[in-house]
């Protein structure tokens, strides 16, 4: 039994009960272990990084994305809504009992929309409807509540969070992010006073003091983050 506990990476009585229930239901040991580990992962993903911001018919969940050094690099926002556009007529996989349970509100369809926003403002989105979840589907072999069932489909299987992030990162870094990167080296520069953009906002100009004698030099930044500097006056029609 110790090897089983090592495989599950826990000594969790609930996980062990899930494993036993799977075996009792006729599942093989390997399938039971896989199911148990899957349920553990879904439960951990829901209870640890995600937090709910408001409750009601439409639920909004939030998770911060951090790099290896703990710095925030983005944020996921997931909305779970009731999906009244999906119908059991779209599928023939439901039993008469499941159909009756749906009529009694024991389960319903859900629409999940996940948006990812990077720290520099780029966004990506992915969504999925027709997710059937509810307490009707809670069993000893699959002890996940409604939210966990939705997470299992939308995130663990269809990976809406990963898709949304990939879409955001595929977009070009905004000019403002390149400007902020340069400004980090010049704490005395005031964005509203010393930073200028051309009319189509494809290039920015930073004016900064060069020395104690009042000398000024300019830094030009294009949309790809390339920079060029010059001393003295540099007038090319930039506006605040």
Secondary structure as UniProt FT lines:
FT   HELIX           2..8
FT   HELIX           13..24
FT   TURN            25..26
FT   HELIX           29..47
FT   TURN            48..49
FT   STRAND          51..54
FT   STRAND          59..66
FT   TURN            68..69
FT   STRAND          72..82
FT   HELIX           88..90
FT   HELIX           96..103
FT   TURN            104..105
FT   STRAND          108..118
FT   TURN            119..120
FT   STRAND          123..133
FT   HELIX           135..137
FT   HELIX           146..151
FT   HELIX           152..157
FT   HELIX           160..169
FT   HELIX           175..183
FT   TURN            184..185
FT   TURN            187..188
FT   HELIX           191..194
FT   STRAND          195..197
FT   TURN            199..200
FT   STRAND          203..209
FT   TURN            212..213
FT   STRAND          216..222
FT   TURN            223..224
FT   STRAND          227..231
//
